[in-house]
């Protein structure tokens, strides 16, 4: 399955996500990194959202990025929402 390929080659998934992000009109600066401590996760940082890297499920995020009519604002909103969820989980510990 495609998802198995991504699990084995997270760096490839990083590249694919970057390529998808680069297609958006009005895209700000962004960075994607693969952290071996988070299997299957790709950390994304969007300049508009500050310094923090936000982990997303790499394969799901990549598939989602291919949704027709998606805008850069949708991407920013999605990552912002993920970041909020992160803040919640960290505050409870």
Secondary structure, 3 states (H helix, E strand, C coil): CHHHHHHHCHHHHHHHHHHHHHCCCCCCCEEEEECCCCCCEEEEEEHHHCCCCEEEEHHHHHHHHCCCCCCHHHHHHHHHHHHHHHHHHHHHC
